[in-house]
Amino acid sequence: MDATATATPFSTLIRVASHEQHTEAETSAFMSDMLGGRLGVDAYTRYTEQLWFVYRALEGAAESLRPDPVAGPFIQDELLRTPELERDLAHLRGADWRTGLEPLPATAAYAARIEECARTWPGGYVAHHYTRYLGDLSGGQIIRDTAEKTWGFDRKGDGVRFYVFERISNPAAFKRGYRELLDRVAADDLEKQRIIGECKRAFDFNGAVFRELGEQFPLSA
């Protein structure tokens, strides 16, 4: 093992390098307004719709990547969110929830990039996987709590099931294990830098989605 590999764990490098983009996405006007309880359930519903397009791209490719030495270790069934998103959307939009469902332009670009990485670059897929799932296990719980209090959803019930990882009994331990996977990822230093770059790009995609949602749901002056 070379000196750079032993100096700083990759999970630390990727977290530190993407901190600025992460903060920008988290503190967007739309997310701030939603977490502040200043938006209606229609805004939350529209946000949940966008998540469905993203996770359909992320999880639609998961099975084909299981044998891959880079991405395969990260494909863990207990993370899968699409069924929970669909249950939430049925609760929010009704039984025919797919009717009229459209991604925002930023969402369509985000999903297309995930699909491109899944087809052509497993390391890039890992960047998107990390950005989404570790965020859902962490900050996502704040969104769930806000949604339950603001719009009256049952605790961990329909409408917020996306944020409930029923098969992960100890999220802190799971996140530690996930970071250990990152530290052991089958990639050299140059590839790790490319993955970090894609992680930053993933946060930028999220930020673009939040900006377009903010344009749809501006707070009245």
Secondary structure as the mmCIF struct_conf table of DSSP 4:
data_model
#
loop_
_struct_conf.conf_type_id
_struct_conf.id
_struct_conf.beg_label_comp_id
_struct_conf.beg_label_asym_id
_struct_conf.beg_label_seq_id
_struct_conf.end_label_comp_id
_struct_conf.end_label_asym_id
_struct_conf.end_label_seq_id
HELX_RH_AL_P HELX_RH_AL_P1 ALA A 3 ALA A 7
BEND BEND1 THR A 8 THR A 8
HELX_RH_AL_P HELX_RH_AL_P2 PHE A 10 ALA A 17
TURN_TY1_P TURN_TY1_P1 SER A 18 SER A 18
HELX_RH_AL_P HELX_RH_AL_P3 HIS A 19 GLU A 26
TURN_TY1_P TURN_TY1_P2 THR A 27 THR A 27
HELX_RH_AL_P HELX_RH_AL_P4 ALA A 29 LEU A 35
TURN_TY1_P TURN_TY1_P3 GLY A 36 GLY A 37
BEND BEND2 LEU A 39 LEU A 39
HELX_RH_AL_P HELX_RH_AL_P5 VAL A 41 GLY A 60
TURN_TY1_P TURN_TY1_P4 ALA A 61 ALA A 61
HELX_RH_AL_P HELX_RH_AL_P6 ALA A 62 LEU A 65
TURN_TY1_P TURN_TY1_P5 ARG A 66 PRO A 67
TURN_TY1_P TURN_TY1_P6 PRO A 69 ALA A 71
HELX_RH_3T_P HELX_RH_3T_P1 GLY A 72 PHE A 74
HELX_RH_3T_P HELX_RH_3T_P2 ASP A 77 LEU A 79
HELX_RH_AL_P HELX_RH_AL_P7 THR A 82 ARG A 93
TURN_TY1_P TURN_TY1_P7 ALA A 95 GLY A 100
HELX_RH_AL_P HELX_RH_AL_P8 PRO A 105 THR A 120
HELX_RH_AL_P HELX_RH_AL_P9 PRO A 122 LEU A 137
TURN_TY1_P TURN_TY1_P8 SER A 138 GLY A 139
HELX_RH_AL_P HELX_RH_AL_P10 GLY A 140 TRP A 151
HELX_LH_PP_P HELX_LH_PP_P1 PHE A 153 ASP A 154
TURN_TY1_P TURN_TY1_P9 ARG A 155 LYS A 156
TURN_TY1_P TURN_TY1_P10 ASP A 158 GLY A 159
BEND BEND3 VAL A 160 VAL A 160
HELX_RH_3T_P HELX_RH_3T_P3 ARG A 161 TYR A 163
TURN_TY1_P TURN_TY1_P11 GLU A 166 ARG A 167
BEND BEND4 SER A 169 SER A 169
HELX_RH_AL_P HELX_RH_AL_P11 PRO A 171 ASP A 183
TURN_TY1_P TURN_TY1_P12 ARG A 184 ARG A 184
BEND BEND5 ALA A 186 ALA A 186
HELX_RH_AL_P HELX_RH_AL_P12 ASP A 189 GLN A 216
BEND BEND6 PHE A 217 PHE A 217
HELX_LH_PP_P HELX_LH_PP_P2 PRO A 218 SER A 220
#
